[in-house]
Amino acid sequence: MSETFRFQLMTDMRFGCGWSRGLGEFLSERGLKRIAVLADEGCASHAKYFPEIVSLLEAALERVEVLQLRGSEEPDYDYLDSVADKVKALGEMDALVGIGGGSCLDITKTVAVLLTNPGQGIEYRGFDNVKVPGVPTVCIPTTAGTGSEVTINAVFTDKKEMKKLGVNGRYMNATYAVLDAEWTMSCPQSVAVSSGLDAMTHTLESFTCKQHNAMTRSLSREAFKILYENLPCLVEEPENADRRQQLLLGSYLAASALFNSGSGIAGALSYPIGVHFHVPHGIGGGIFLASVARFNVERGYTDYAELLDMVEPHPDWTAEQKSKRFVEALQALADRLGAPRTLEQWGISKDNVEDVAKLMHPLQGAFDQNPISFDAKTDALAMLKEHVA
């Protein structure tokens, strides 16, 4: 093979429905006996699994402190610092355990490095600015979507600049990850769907982006098959733990692929509308997925045929026919999940869409990862207009 590439995963992952019941012994065996649990408030308040696991942790470890994190909005740097201050006030901790969605896991990973590095969180914004490893972390996702448990990224909003740019790179990986579907069972359907669309965004963008390689494409294909076949369970079989466990696997594979390749149009569009209009991140990307695929296919891109072959084989069809069918199948899946087609419920309409489009102008670098040329001004405006009333 003439292709050369780098691929890395830095997190020790444990997989299995109910695995969390052994977490206390797992940590104790590794000398991690004083822990702070940072839990999303929704999980801590409503998940039946939460008090059971906390009790088991308390039985196995010397000290367990629980902090509830807000779950109503995505984190900003000020909130990150306030959480870090609360954890520091607890005294020396051997490890942090994050239980929640992507925002909770991002906070957990970043607080871990703020315990060992001086200053405030925003001082480490960007890439590879953390100089000292943080305390060990365990990330336990309660949604199948963001993949924060496997990446070296943590996303936060800078309220002064009204931009999202997180703490990324060296030492930003979770030490351990636990993929346990028991945690996902109490997740509200709307949140689960948004997270699932986020995972699908990761899958498709890691597959199509110019920086893909043989390893990431392999993961993207498998992640797509898993997600496509199991996402409907979120609305049709919400109590099916086996399928939810598969969604955690699909999300993990998708994030692993994205982490080692690159993103694309839908993910980039989601950030400004998330910051300025509070569109949930997964919905913000997912709402554009079929539109992006259609944009690419109409301009001659046919690699989607490989993905359709994974779930709906048509051996006699051309790659072009398969790719066109892929667009239809992708939109049908979003509709099946009850995902919105327009952005009007978040205040984005034909009356302000041109102003919203201007927020996309600085994103040309991200759009350039798409296999087909996409202009941050003209094409972004046209795509936004497809999703306003």
Phi, psi and omega in degrees: 000136179272342182290136174238140179199167176247145177217134179215143168229134189240006185248136177274111188255141173242134189233130175156136178294121182093000184299331185299340180296340178259010185296322181300311178296321179303314181289317181300319179298337180260012176076015181258092191247352176237112187231153170247127178262119177257108188241135173303135186300326178295317178294313183295329184271331190238338183287123179297333183289333189298305181298328178296314183290321178298319178298318178294322177296316181296328180287333186261339188242166182284322185210132178227118177249139182242127175240129177269133178255147179296145180240005187277342180208159182289149189284149173243173185293327178296317180292321176305313181295324180293322177292318179300320179297320180294321180291319178299325181292344179285344186094190186292128178242139179283331184198160174244139176242118178259129179231109181165197177282188184302322180297317178298317181292323176298317179297316182300313181296322184281321175300323180302321180277336176287342175285340183240355178237140184286162172092189183261165185301320185295340178292344181252011179299140181112214187235130174058038177264350176279127187259337185234135178302146177277182174290157180302148180230149170239121179251124182237103181287139175257000173228154177259093185192295192289325182076015181302334182293346182241347185268173175250037182233150173215119190260131178221154178265133171270107185293335179287316181269350183053051178222153173259119171210116189267190175262120191225157171099218188307132177070011181261012175272152171288143177290314179229149173231144177236118177256101187226110186296342178305326182289337185272348189294332182262006181292130178304144185302318182298322179289319179297319179294315178302316180294319179297321177293327175297316178298319178295323176300315178301318182298308185290323182284326175291332179287317187270337189299152184298334183272010180295158176220180185300322181289313182293323179296322178299315179294319181298316180298313181294320178297319180300313181301313181297313183291315182300319184281336187249343180302323179302338180298337181298331179249339185256329179219062187298341180266005182279097185292326180296317180289325177293326176295321177296323177297322176298320178295315179299318178297318181296315180296318180298315179294323177298321178292314182297317180303328183255008178226264180183178184253212184189205190294307186299315179298319180294317180298330185290333187292307180298321181287338174288316181292313189270334184235002176059035172289126179308140190303314182295318177295320182301326175272317185297328183295338182261356189302310180294324179295319178295315179299318178297317178304313182292315183295319180297343180252017169101004181280128185234008181294343177299341178303324179298323181285320177299322179302333181289333188235341184208078185293135173225080188300336183267356182275155173281165177299325179294316178298317179296319182293322177294319178294325179301318179301315179297316181295323181293316178293322179297322178295315179299319179295321179298328179277353181078022180289141180292151176262341181236166183257009189297329182292347176256012174088014177256118185221180179297339181286331182237008186298328180291325176291320177298319181299329180295335177293341182273347185303322180285001189262015184303323180301320178290319179296332181292349176283344178292144183293340178247137182304132182223118184273131184295341180261295186287312184289322179296318178298315180299320181290321177297322181295336177291344187239027173236153182279000000 
